[in-house]
Amino acid sequence: MEKEELIEEIKVLISTNKEESIEINPDFLQYFELEELISIRDNLIIKKNKIRESTFDYLDELYEKTKEDSI
């Protein structure tokens, strides 16, 4: 995998919506090794998944509370 590909993946992971355009300074390619970029990408994936899980948990809890209130 190339550094440019990893930067593109990182940009997608950082964005909060599909229309948002994230720019990362191309000079970062000089400073980061491939392994570091892979680590950054992997950490972002883990964080995004944790946020998604906690959001689902919260929505489930909210749903259960509303369900109880409506009975």
NORJOHU-V595864 format. One record per pair of residues at least 4 apart in sequence whose ideal C-beta (glycine too) atoms are under 7 Angstrom apart, sorted by the first residue. I is the first residue (numbers start at 1). GAP is how many residues later the second one is. If there is no record, write none. Layout:
i->I gap->GAP
i->I gap->GAP
//
This chain:
i->1 gap->4
i->1 gap->5
i->3 gap->4
i->3 gap->26
i->3 gap->31
i->3 gap->34
i->4 gap->4
i->5 gap->4
i->6 gap->4
i->6 gap->31
i->6 gap->32
i->6 gap->35
i->7 gap->4
i->7 gap->17
i->7 gap->22
i->7 gap->30
i->8 gap->4
i->9 gap->4
i->9 gap->32
i->10 gap->4
i->10 gap->14
i->10 gap->30
i->10 gap->31
i->10 gap->34
i->11 gap->4
i->11 gap->11
i->11 gap->13
i->13 gap->28
i->13 gap->31
i->13 gap->32
i->13 gap->35
i->14 gap->8
i->14 gap->30
i->15 gap->5
i->15 gap->7
i->16 gap->4
i->24 gap->4
i->28 gap->4
i->32 gap->4
i->32 gap->5
i->34 gap->4
i->35 gap->4
i->36 gap->4
i->37 gap->4
i->38 gap->4
i->39 gap->4
i->40 gap->4
i->41 gap->4
i->42 gap->4
i->43 gap->4
i->44 gap->4
i->45 gap->4
i->46 gap->4
i->47 gap->4
i->48 gap->4
i->49 gap->4
i->50 gap->4
i->51 gap->4
i->52 gap->4
i->53 gap->4
i->54 gap->4
i->55 gap->4
i->56 gap->4
i->57 gap->4
i->58 gap->4
i->59 gap->4
i->60 gap->4
i->61 gap->4
i->62 gap->4
i->63 gap->4
i->64 gap->4
i->65 gap->4
i->66 gap->4
//
